[in-house]
């Protein structure tokens, strides 16, 4: 898989061809000069058919298309991921990369790093390299505070794209997601069956759609099982942190202080941090504290103890993302809706019966 450098400067936005006369192009295409200008500058708000008419007029009149609007080289598909330290992202990139390669496409991996290129900069680099489409994983589309105009501009440039993990009704594109609410139902049901009633949830910042959905699923499951008030659940049993080992440790510290005997984590990395915090306090996992992760990252079955986790359907999601982007590229787009995939509970050694449960070893 080709990978873009982590650090890269922004390229200047190409100007419309200096020799092009807007009036001639407008007359040839049968549109206004203002419309021609919007197309040449890659601005949104122009119908696809109108855009194609303007580009055809450029070709007929012998004008060179701006770099962004030249016919895209066949075969390159961009993949933008947040980072590669969390093993779930390389796993998903591998599935997507293999699926693209089998279809004769070359995946180009672009990874965000702290202090490195932003999603917008990586998008610009990929577009400048003439990719035929882009797959975004856990991008700004998952951030409810982010401006979605960037995706409208990308569509206006004629670049097909698919969005994985996260959803926004403002963006017209195929979305691929796991069922985060169902994931929390699975985890809570498992822990409740083991006799735990004081169950905590450790997860990332609340502004992200997957986080909000996990909270909804967790609150509903805790309500159904223990008849707790939603506001009490969120105040006492939900702790926001970072999706890192250190973030999981910090969140677990707060939840253990509140008397939790089991902790559900929104990533396997956070779960490993929770186990580390339990051990720092002299507690045994799972004898004193049960921990459940999310993702089922590679090698997570070989941790100490092997981690009980909710398996993210990476294979199905990655293949669906590739199918969707190739259909978009091929001109027969999939419905601009969200495709939701069911996760699976994988029980291993980090969960056991709760304190005081009869028959507990």
PyMOL commands that set and color helices and strands:
alter all, ss='L'
color gray80, all
select helices_A, chain A and resi 22-29+33-40+48-61+67-69+87-102+119-128+140-142+149-156+180-193+209-226+230-237+245-257+268-280+300-302+314-329
alter helices_A, ss='H'
color red, helices_A
select strands_A, chain A and resi 2-3+76-81+106-111+133-137+160-164+174-178+199-203+238-240+262-265+290-295+308-311+338-341+344-346
alter strands_A, ss='S'
color yellow, strands_A
deselect
rebuild
show_as cartoon
